[in-house]
């Protein structure tokens, strides 16, 4: 018995020795080329590759359907619409991308006669946009374009047998390419009108492009039950091909904002071959469709498409070429933003985006050097950023030691607290209700909100137009036009929020002295609609309640889910709510239309969520929306903003400020809130990155050894007890 | 036994119909087809016409459970419930609301789930049984008492704490493995070490306590006393006799969860970025994708029923006294 125990003890000893040996080997291997916790392969990490993350699986990668920032992050690098925003210049400026130049519309009257560019909108019957695209733009290698020796398309008549074993686009062995032509741009415009695709801009394009809606109806009549419809066989009246590289789009009336749409991927070229290829039986079942496998002419192509794990963009070998801008703003030269001027784009070969749903792993991987760039979440804000005495954002010591850089930008978005103008208590055009809204606007202190809930990442809004949008006048301009006089006084050139006494005085004028009805003596009770009821939002809801309580108003929080919240907005049953808007394009029309009467949510299912309807404002909007940027347009916008401030349908809230961090090996970072196709300008230095990853992530093995030692030591008394027990049993 | 299995399969049909109805009602109490359309079409510039088109294309323009506009059986069959549920019984999961084939996605995503769940189950079993046997051996000593205390403490700690703490300690401080991520083939191993380790450690408390109870129950039986009286060592008594007889409840506990291993872990997969079925389900709930939610609930129910059936069958295999009738 004793010999058996000794043998087992010896075996245990050998096992422990083996474990120690393995750990020691692991320790030694830690001195090798790669850190143990490196999530990327050595070959990728050593190459000219950018590493980043995405938090939500993209829903659509079809350029006719995609309308979300997380989708644009991919498809804007692949598809090339006619125009793009200049990477460096501000204010945002449109420059050609697939087009030879930015099109200038030819205005036409009802009789078909050409009009001058400054013709009044009411005389303009049509606007013709002639777009000339660049020659020699070729599509990425794609099986839809592969041809056999006879010139016939290789994969256009696939059978189920041929699809056996095909799971992704990469499983097709042959690919092909061809030049993008004007016909492909027209094909894509026709796709926008296809009701089966549910393009989010179909309704707005239907208002302007001649024949757009008729084309959609014709497609419905053509039926097809989901089969391929060759859109080339159907004509859209307002879109004409002039030659191989030129096409014309005819719009109803005047619509200067159309050029901004031409900078979105909605208008990128689409080869009919791809549409046919993806519509073959058996493709959808394998999730091989245009919604998941883009085909573009841009600098990158989607080399790996696994939205549940990672998306990889690699350089398009057929890219027609583009050069890094040689001009920018004066400070761009000093900041090194023009160091790559004139160089061929893209500057990187590959971009790997990994799915990271949780903030903690994403943030830690950035700190470990495995992601080149990162946002700053609320949880990690204090670790990354501290504010100086002048309110300027600086990086903490920890970030500075790692040479991490900070880029900030005020977003072209607004978050506001809306009053439902269709509500009899808080809305309407009566003087009393206006006083009430003005009083509440004073009481709700958004400076405090930004400080408490946004870590200072926001700028208080004095009107609907964010910084960088034409017509916007900011309080930082220190001009009276930049200040909302209803809520602020101008003191020494700086805005100072009006006192609560003034707000209470307005309450009294509204018929609610001390928050109680002058008629009934009962306290004023308002409802606040909230789309979130979780513990995270509880503090915010309490804060809003307290703000109104300062005026004696009792605020009832009606928290619900987002669907019910939206329903209340649609039906106009809410009173107060917080909402937001992110710009589609940098034009004041894209913000002021949120308060345009005929765009009301309840009556017209539009985006005017507060149902504000002021005839004077509406008339000014009608004039302003069709004007080119000019002093006259600025004057009209100033008047519109004055009306809005006076009527106070919104508490103007704040413009969010984006904070992003990046490592020093990641170059050419300049926030551009309009352009989505900026990946081609980015630069990385893999050598510096690798060196830092090694230095920051040395494997620490001694705790494991210690743990093992403790386990071994703890087994000794156990073995002794066991032996004693066995001996006693034997007796 | 075959008659028993057939009977159980037949019993499963009304259960699955009931689960389907319950899922359907619960989902549509909080979501209308209009909400689903809005969620899929986006938040900006969505027209009522586009919503109607979306619903019509996907068959969500029918009444939910009863179609008063139709005659005869169509009053029941021409409804969202019938049209969407019937094919589930043929294991045709259809297309998600974001136009992806659900069956294909499930076939792709079950492997990462299994890559975590199987090692956690096997290693966890080994560790828990070994530890429980050790405690049973040292029963009524300070080792037993303090082990039980440790187990209670460990089972009282949230699973989330193990995940975040494990990521912080192992990956952030010690830099031993990647903090999250996944890869295919052998490259996946380095990503699996941490979630498997956390899964095993997180399960030690509850698992060991349960197995300890089972072993102690067996240890006090007459056959154990007889074995000791024959002069067998305590090790032989524990491993050869106690463990074998305690296997019945252990086996039933394990077999019932075997089919559910496919379903993955909701939190672990989300925190470690594992593209399994757990994160698939969570994403679908967040996106209000009824097609996926319905398919996953149905699949989970079927697998659970299979697990229960396998448990019954396994009884007969480990205990000859049990007969299925």
Interface residues (C-beta under 8 A of the other chain):
Chain A: X1 X35 X36 X37 X38 X39 X41 X57 X59 X60 X67 X68 X195 X196 X198 X200 X201 X202 X203 X204 X284 X285 X286 X287 X289 X291 X292 X306 X308 X309 X354 X355 X356 X357 X358 X360 X361 X364 X365 X368 X370 X561 X563 X566 X584 X605 X607 X697 X698 X699 X700 X701 X703 X704 X718 X721 X722 X725 X726 X729 X730
Chain B: X30 X31 X32 X35 X38 X39 X40 X41 X42 X44 X45 X46 X47 X48 X49 X50 X53 X54 X57 X95 X98 X99 X100 X101 X104 X105 X108 X109 X134 X137 X138 X141 X143 X164 X167 X171 X172 X173 X174 X175 X176 X177 X178 X179 X180 X181 X182 X187 X190 X191 X228 X231 X233 X234 X235 X270 X271 X272 X273 X275 X279 X280 X283 X287 X288
